[in-house]
Amino acid sequence: MDNNDKNNKTNINMSENSIKTDGSGDSIGSNEYRWVAEFLAGPGGYMEKAEVVSDWFPNRQAATDDALSRANNEVSDYPFSRGRILKLIVEDKHGSVVELSNVRNVTSRR
């Protein structure tokens, strides 16, 4: 196994809402925030960093509330999840982190 294999990330994108415009280029109902949970997963002695990425939300608070209520379930359902969220972030559409929560244990539902 080379270093590239160790550093690969697995991404799960639930779905992304498209941004509609009114013809002038202004966005209508723009969804600008999402959450990302980074965690470790892998069978046996193999482990890699994986992440679950949410849908887009219209505001920071909606993304934060959804992250707090759904991230644990999403990570515990992931195949071979090691049961610990390393980072739970809320980011804006430009990729800037607007909220960060570090290490949290996840109860496995298997």
Helices and strands as residue ranges (DSSP letters): H 3-7, E 10-13, E 20-21, E 27-28, E 33-41, E 48-53, H 60-77, E 81-92, E 97-105
